């Protein structure tokens, strides 16, 4: 990585994912802490990541996601898939630098 591309994984995010594991231990997943929020700057896609685990050199991430900004579902995504994505205007997925100390329910309309 270099140039203008955003770093999607940091040591801080890795540390939080390792501490949480793939699936957070909460009664209601909507109360899970959002470890990192990824989004498509030219579309409605958003991933609210609440857990994950390392899979070799890659990470499998678990969270609440929407690809259209309307329909949300729980599921997993590989970090390398987010890193490889190029959308409208050739822009890639970005990390919300200002999403700190939020629960899933804080970031969605229920």
VENBEL-V856345 format. One record per helix or strand. SS is the DSSP state (A for helix, B for strand). FROM is the first residue (numbers start at 1). LEN is the number of residues. If there is no record, write none. Layout:
<<SS FROM LEN> <SS FROM LEN>>
//
This chain:
<<A 11 10> <A 29 3> <B 33 1> <B 36 5> <B 46 10> <B 58 9> <B 72 7> <A 79 6> <A 88 3> <B 93 3> <B 103 1> <A 104 3>>
//
